[in-house]
Amino acid sequence: RNFQFTRDGQYFLVADIGRIRVYDTQEGTLQREFVDNVNRTQWRKCGFSAEGNYVLGATAEKGEHHIYVWNRDNGQLVTRLEGPKESVLDLQWHPCRPMIASTSHLGKVFVWSKQYS
């Protein structure tokens, strides 16, 4: 399980075995739930972007380094990042930039950022 608040404290999320839930702290209600009904993905880690507009989810599957990014408000999948054949141990969104860092179970660090042209 994993638990995290947005920086402003308005939302928090919980990663359970097969779902990630986002709650509104002021109203105490479930705002959104992210579930992969097709592949039945198990989630190891989750988090928010720096401003809390996006939700991150890292798979718990061995031999997979997949990170999903969704829009918090409408639930739409924005992107799916695929890394090496090493499972994700942890991940974190950079506090100021559109950048994600993840670590594998082998201790390697991977940095993901948007490519600008």
N, CA and C of each residue as an Amber inpcrd file, in Angstrom:
protein
   351
   0.8380000  -1.1940000   0.0000000   0.0000000   0.0000000   0.0000000
   0.8720000   1.2430000   0.0000000   0.3150000   2.3040000  -0.5340000
   1.0230000   3.5650000  -0.6230000   0.0240000   4.6820000  -0.3810000
   0.4820000   5.7880000   0.1950000  -0.3990000   6.8710000   0.5920000
   0.3380000   8.1910000   0.3860000  -0.3220000   9.2030000  -0.2020000
   0.3280000  10.4940000  -0.4070000  -0.6970000  11.6140000  -0.5050000
  -0.3490000  12.7720000   0.0670000  -1.1490000  13.9930000  -0.0520000
  -0.5930000  14.8710000  -1.1630000  -1.4690000  15.7090000  -1.7580000
  -0.9710000  16.7640000  -2.6370000  -0.2810000  17.8000000  -1.7690000
   0.5280000  18.6330000  -2.3840000   1.2700000  19.6380000  -1.6320000
   0.3510000  20.5880000  -0.8820000  -0.8020000  20.9310000  -1.4750000
  -1.7400000  21.8450000  -0.8140000  -2.6740000  21.1290000   0.1680000
  -2.5920000  19.8080000   0.2300000  -3.3830000  19.0340000   1.1770000
  -4.8410000  18.8360000   0.7900000  -5.2220000  19.2650000  -0.4110000
  -6.6260000  19.1510000  -0.8220000  -7.0110000  17.7190000  -1.1810000
  -6.0620000  16.9270000  -1.6800000  -6.3380000  15.5540000  -2.0910000
  -5.3170000  14.6040000  -1.4790000  -5.7150000  13.3460000  -1.3330000
  -4.7520000  12.3050000  -1.0180000  -5.1070000  11.0750000  -1.8210000
  -4.1170000  10.2300000  -2.0350000  -4.3690000   9.0070000  -2.7900000
  -3.8390000   7.8090000  -2.0300000  -4.4360000   6.6880000  -2.3450000
  -4.0770000   5.4160000  -1.7300000  -3.9520000   4.3810000  -2.8430000
  -2.8260000   3.6920000  -2.8730000  -2.6590000   2.5780000  -3.8070000
  -2.9580000   1.3030000  -3.0490000  -3.9570000   0.6080000  -3.5280000
  -4.3130000  -0.6750000  -2.9590000  -3.8280000  -1.7320000  -3.9540000
  -4.1100000  -2.9670000  -3.7110000  -3.5890000  -4.0300000  -4.5580000
  -3.9590000  -3.8380000  -6.0260000  -5.1940000  -3.5930000  -6.3470000
  -5.6030000  -3.4940000  -7.7400000  -6.1630000  -2.1540000  -8.1610000
  -6.0250000  -1.1240000  -7.3150000  -6.6090000   0.1640000  -7.6650000
  -5.8880000   1.3030000  -6.9640000  -5.9960000   2.4760000  -7.5560000
  -5.4960000   3.7040000  -6.9530000  -6.7060000   4.6040000  -6.7650000
  -6.9100000   5.0930000  -5.5530000  -8.0630000   5.9370000  -5.2500000
  -7.5980000   7.3270000  -4.8470000  -8.3030000   8.3470000  -5.3570000
  -8.0250000   9.7400000  -5.0170000  -9.2090000  10.2680000  -4.2190000
  -8.9290000  10.8480000  -3.0460000  -9.9590000  11.3890000  -2.1660000
  -9.8150000  12.8990000  -2.0280000 -10.9350000  13.5810000  -1.8950000
 -10.9750000  15.0060000  -1.5980000 -10.9900000  15.1340000  -0.0700000
  -9.9740000  15.7610000   0.5100000  -9.8710000  15.8300000   1.9700000
 -10.8900000  16.7870000   2.5770000 -11.2880000  17.8210000   1.8560000
 -12.2320000  18.7980000   2.4070000 -13.6370000  18.2140000   2.5060000
 -14.0130000  17.4180000   1.5000000 -15.3530000  16.8390000   1.4930000
 -15.3710000  15.4080000   2.0240000 -14.1790000  14.8030000   2.1220000
 -14.0880000  13.4330000   2.6140000 -14.6910000  12.4130000   1.6730000
 -14.6380000  12.7010000   0.3730000 -15.2670000  11.8210000  -0.6110000
 -14.2490000  11.2830000  -1.6080000 -14.5830000  10.1300000  -2.1790000
 -13.7830000   9.5510000  -3.2480000 -13.9950000  10.3900000  -4.4970000
 -12.9070000  10.9150000  -5.0700000 -13.0240000  11.7290000  -6.2770000
 -12.8440000  10.8880000  -7.5440000 -11.8900000   9.9720000  -7.5240000
 -11.5860000   9.1990000  -8.7240000 -10.9470000   7.8810000  -8.3150000
 -11.1580000   6.8640000  -9.1500000 -10.5310000   5.5690000  -8.9200000
  -9.9150000   5.1020000 -10.2250000  -8.6860000   4.6500000 -10.1550000
  -7.9720000   4.1640000 -11.3350000  -7.8010000   2.6600000 -11.1950000
  -8.3850000   1.9180000 -12.1420000  -8.3480000   0.4630000 -12.1290000
  -8.0900000  -0.0150000 -13.5540000  -7.2150000  -0.9950000 -13.6930000
  -6.9670000  -1.6080000 -14.9900000  -7.7660000  -2.9030000 -15.0320000
  -8.9870000  -2.8330000 -15.5580000  -9.8660000  -4.0020000 -15.5930000
  -9.4410000  -5.0420000 -16.6180000  -8.6750000  -4.6250000 -17.6310000
  -8.2610000  -5.5550000 -18.6770000  -7.0940000  -6.4180000 -18.2050000
  -5.9970000  -5.7680000 -17.7870000  -4.7960000  -6.5010000 -17.3800000
  -4.7430000  -6.7960000 -15.8830000  -5.6790000  -6.2210000 -15.1290000
  -5.7250000  -6.3900000 -13.6740000  -4.3720000  -6.0480000 -13.0350000
  -3.8540000  -4.9080000 -13.4370000  -2.5520000  -4.4450000 -12.9610000
  -2.5470000  -4.2490000 -11.4540000  -1.4960000  -4.7180000 -10.8300000
  -1.2600000  -4.5010000  -9.4040000  -0.3250000  -3.3090000  -9.2720000
  -0.5810000  -2.4240000  -8.3200000   0.1900000  -1.1870000  -8.1800000
   1.1430000  -1.2630000  -7.0070000   2.3880000  -0.8950000  -7.2430000
   3.4010000  -0.8880000  -6.1830000   3.5000000   0.4870000  -5.5440000
   3.5440000   1.5290000  -6.3610000   3.7130000   2.8920000  -5.8590000
   2.7790000   3.8250000  -6.6110000   2.4240000   4.9180000  -5.9540000
   1.6240000   5.9390000  -6.6030000   2.0590000   7.2930000  -6.0710000
   1.6510000   8.3380000  -6.7470000   2.0160000   9.6770000  -6.3050000
   1.3110000  10.7270000  -7.1360000   1.5030000  11.9770000  -6.7430000
   0.9570000  13.1260000  -7.4560000   2.0690000  13.8890000  -8.1490000
   1.6960000  14.6400000  -9.1870000   2.6280000  15.5900000  -9.7860000
   2.8390000  16.7340000  -8.8000000   3.7660000  17.6250000  -9.1130000
   4.1130000  18.7230000  -8.2020000   2.8950000  19.5550000  -7.8210000
   2.0170000  19.8460000  -8.7670000   0.8270000  20.6600000  -8.5020000
  -0.4030000  19.8160000  -8.1700000  -0.2580000  18.4930000  -8.2320000
  -1.3610000  17.6050000  -7.8950000  -2.3550000  17.3730000  -9.0150000
  -2.0330000  17.8130000 -10.2310000  -2.9540000  17.6690000 -11.3670000
  -2.9020000  16.2860000 -12.0090000  -1.8180000  15.5620000 -11.7750000
  -1.6320000  14.2520000 -12.3770000  -1.3660000  13.2110000 -11.2990000
  -1.7510000  11.9860000 -11.6140000  -1.5480000  10.8580000 -10.7140000
  -0.5920000   9.8820000 -11.3830000   0.3810000   9.3950000 -10.6190000
   1.3450000   8.4120000 -11.0970000   1.0130000   7.0560000 -10.5160000
   1.2470000   6.0250000 -11.2760000   1.1030000   4.6670000 -10.7710000
   2.1800000   3.7890000 -11.3650000   2.9050000   3.0570000 -10.5200000
   3.9460000   2.1390000 -10.9750000   3.4850000   0.7130000 -10.7270000
   3.6730000  -0.1390000 -11.7090000   3.2220000  -1.5200000 -11.6070000
   4.0490000  -2.3060000 -10.5920000   3.4410000  -3.3250000 -10.0410000
   4.1020000  -4.1850000  -9.0560000   4.5780000  -5.4940000  -9.6810000
   4.4660000  -5.6150000 -10.9820000   4.8490000  -6.8580000 -11.6500000
   6.3670000  -7.0010000 -11.7080000   6.8490000  -8.2100000 -11.4430000
   8.2870000  -8.4650000 -11.5500000   8.6870000  -8.4100000 -13.0130000
   9.8410000  -7.8180000 -13.2710000  10.3360000  -7.7390000 -14.6340000
   9.6640000  -6.6740000 -15.4720000   8.8990000  -5.7820000 -14.8600000
   8.2650000  -4.6730000 -15.5940000   8.5940000  -3.3600000 -14.9150000
   8.9260000  -2.3780000 -15.7100000   9.1810000  -1.0270000 -15.2110000
   8.2160000  -0.1090000 -15.9540000   6.9450000  -0.1920000 -15.6070000
   5.9020000   0.5790000 -16.2700000   5.3550000   1.6230000 -15.3090000
   5.2600000   2.8480000 -15.8070000   4.7190000   3.9560000 -15.0270000
   3.5740000   4.5700000 -15.8250000   2.4310000   4.7100000 -15.1800000
   1.2450000   5.2880000 -15.8050000   1.0360000   6.6910000 -15.2430000
   0.6200000   7.6120000 -16.1180000   0.3090000   8.9820000 -15.6950000
  -1.1070000   9.3030000 -16.1640000  -1.9840000   9.6820000 -15.2140000
  -3.3580000  10.0300000 -15.5220000  -3.6490000  11.4740000 -15.1300000
  -4.6300000  12.0690000 -15.7990000  -5.1640000  13.3590000 -15.3950000
  -6.0490000  13.1190000 -14.1750000  -5.7790000  13.8220000 -13.0770000
  -6.5240000  13.5940000 -11.8440000  -7.9990000  13.9370000 -11.9860000
  -8.3260000  15.0150000 -12.7100000  -9.7060000  15.4810000 -12.7890000
 -10.6040000  14.6350000 -13.6780000 -10.1120000  14.2620000 -14.8750000
 -10.9930000  13.5220000 -15.7830000 -10.6580000  12.0250000 -15.8670000
  -9.5650000  11.6010000 -15.2300000  -9.2180000  10.1860000 -15.2020000
  -8.5890000   9.6480000 -16.4660000  -8.3380000  10.4990000 -17.4470000
  -7.7910000  10.0630000 -18.7250000  -6.3110000   9.6970000 -18.5880000
  -5.9290000   8.5630000 -19.1950000  -4.5320000   8.1610000 -19.2270000
  -3.7790000   9.1170000 -20.1410000  -2.7500000   9.7760000 -19.6140000
  -1.9630000  10.7410000 -20.3790000  -0.8260000  10.0310000 -21.0970000
  -0.1280000   9.1570000 -20.3800000   0.9760000   8.4110000 -20.9860000
   1.3000000   7.1780000 -20.1570000   1.9740000   6.2560000 -20.7940000
   2.4850000   5.0580000 -20.1320000   3.9670000   4.9880000 -20.4720000
   4.8060000   5.0180000 -19.4600000   6.2530000   4.9760000 -19.6480000
   6.7320000   3.5460000 -19.4320000   7.5570000   3.0630000 -20.3430000
   8.0850000   1.7070000 -20.2330000   9.5880000   1.7620000 -20.1090000
  10.0950000   1.1500000 -19.0610000  11.5300000   1.1100000 -18.8290000
  12.0830000  -0.2780000 -19.0670000  13.2210000  -0.5620000 -18.4530000
  13.8760000  -1.8630000 -18.6380000  13.1070000  -2.9910000 -17.9550000
  13.5910000  -4.1740000 -18.0720000  12.9580000  -5.3570000 -17.4780000
  13.3410000  -5.5100000 -16.0010000  13.2210000  -4.4200000 -15.2590000
  13.5060000  -4.4110000 -13.8270000  12.3100000  -3.7850000 -13.1360000
  11.7870000  -4.4240000 -12.1120000  10.5820000  -3.9060000 -11.4730000
  10.8470000  -2.5890000 -10.7390000   9.8030000  -1.7730000 -10.6420000
   9.8820000  -0.4680000  -9.9920000   9.8710000  -0.6690000  -8.4770000
  10.7980000  -0.0110000  -7.8140000  10.8370000  -0.0480000  -6.3590000
  10.2040000   1.2140000  -5.7750000  10.4730000   2.3720000  -6.4030000
   9.9350000   3.6400000  -5.9180000   9.8960000   4.6290000  -7.0700000
   9.0890000   5.6880000  -6.9170000   9.0420000   6.7510000  -7.9030000
   8.6310000   8.0600000  -7.2350000   9.0240000   9.1670000  -7.8630000
   8.7110000  10.4810000  -7.3140000   8.6970000  11.4980000  -8.4380000
   7.7250000  12.4160000  -8.3950000   7.6480000  13.5210000  -9.3500000
   8.5290000  14.6440000  -8.8160000   9.2770000  15.3000000  -9.6980000
  10.1350000  16.4290000  -9.3080000   9.2490000  17.5490000  -8.7660000
   9.6540000  18.2400000  -7.6950000   8.8040000  19.2680000  -7.0920000
   8.5700000  20.5110000  -7.9410000   9.3980000  20.7560000  -8.9630000
   9.2530000  21.9880000  -9.7620000   9.1870000  21.7580000 -11.2670000
   9.6840000  20.6570000 -11.7350000   9.7960000  20.4130000 -13.1800000
   8.9460000  19.2150000 -13.6190000   8.6380000  19.1560000 -14.9180000
   7.9040000  17.9870000 -15.4350000   8.8470000  16.7970000 -15.5990000
   9.2390000  16.2260000 -14.4720000  10.2450000  15.1710000 -14.4530000
   9.8730000  14.1380000 -13.3860000  10.0680000  12.8740000 -13.7160000
   9.7940000  11.7750000 -12.8000000  11.0790000  10.9760000 -12.6230000
  11.3680000  10.5820000 -11.4010000  12.4970000   9.6910000 -11.1270000
  11.9340000   8.3870000 -10.5720000  12.4870000   7.2810000 -11.0300000
  12.0790000   5.9790000 -10.5170000  13.3260000   5.1510000 -10.2410000
  13.1940000   4.2130000  -9.3240000  14.2960000   3.3070000  -9.0220000
  13.8400000   1.8750000  -9.2450000  14.7940000   1.0470000  -9.6190000
  14.4890000  -0.3660000  -9.8290000  14.9320000  -1.1600000  -8.6020000
  14.5170000  -2.4030000  -8.5550000  14.9050000  -3.2690000  -7.4420000
  16.4070000  -3.5530000  -7.4350000  17.0970000  -3.2630000  -8.5470000
  18.5470000  -3.4420000  -8.6170000  19.2960000  -2.1790000  -8.1880000
  18.5450000  -1.1180000  -7.8290000  19.1730000   0.1110000  -7.3530000
  19.4590000   1.1430000  -8.4300000  19.0910000   0.8790000  -9.6560000
  19.3120000   1.8430000 -10.7360000  18.2580000   2.9380000 -10.6570000
  18.6560000   4.1590000 -11.0030000  17.7480000   5.3040000 -11.0080000
  17.4780000   5.6920000 -12.4550000  16.2130000   5.9070000 -12.7770000
  15.8010000   6.3130000 -14.1150000  15.0980000   7.6570000 -14.0180000
  15.4550000   8.5610000 -14.9220000  14.8490000   9.8960000 -14.9390000
  14.0500000  10.0220000 -16.2220000  12.7850000  10.4250000 -16.0520000
  11.8590000  10.5660000 -17.1670000  11.4900000  12.0490000 -17.2670000
  11.6130000  12.6090000 -18.4640000  11.2210000  14.0070000 -18.6300000
  10.6390000  14.2020000 -20.0220000   9.9150000  15.2890000 -20.1640000
   9.3100000  15.6050000 -21.4520000  10.3860000  16.1400000 -22.3800000
  10.3650000  15.6660000 -23.6180000  11.3380000  16.1210000 -24.5960000
  10.7680000  17.3060000 -25.3540000  11.4830000  18.4000000 -25.3350000
  11.0520000  19.6060000 -26.0230000  11.8360000  19.7610000 -27.3100000
  11.1700000  20.2420000 -28.3550000  11.8770000  20.4110000 -29.6410000
  11.9720000  21.8720000 -30.0000000
